């Protein structure tokens, strides 16, 4: 080693060029004493043939799972398309407010 210290370059914010759809979570939809609140899952790599293809595909998969596991079904969810104008391969999955 040469004895000189390495100094890090100055910090700069990353330049992210992808547009991000805002989260569909509505703060007013949950009560303060809810067991589950503000939990959001983003599922990607879904079909994007149309604006609603990803949401319909995941709904079908979850429905099939619940039929096969009727004794222990998944918690009811609310699935929202990742973008309501463009076809994207992801959706937001929220716990249904009825459960909370």
Secondary structure, DSSP 8 states (H G I E B T S, - for coil): --S--------------S--------GGGS-TT-SS-S-EEEE-S---SSTTHHHHHHHHHHHHHHHHTGGG----EEEEES-SSS--S-EEEEE-TTT-
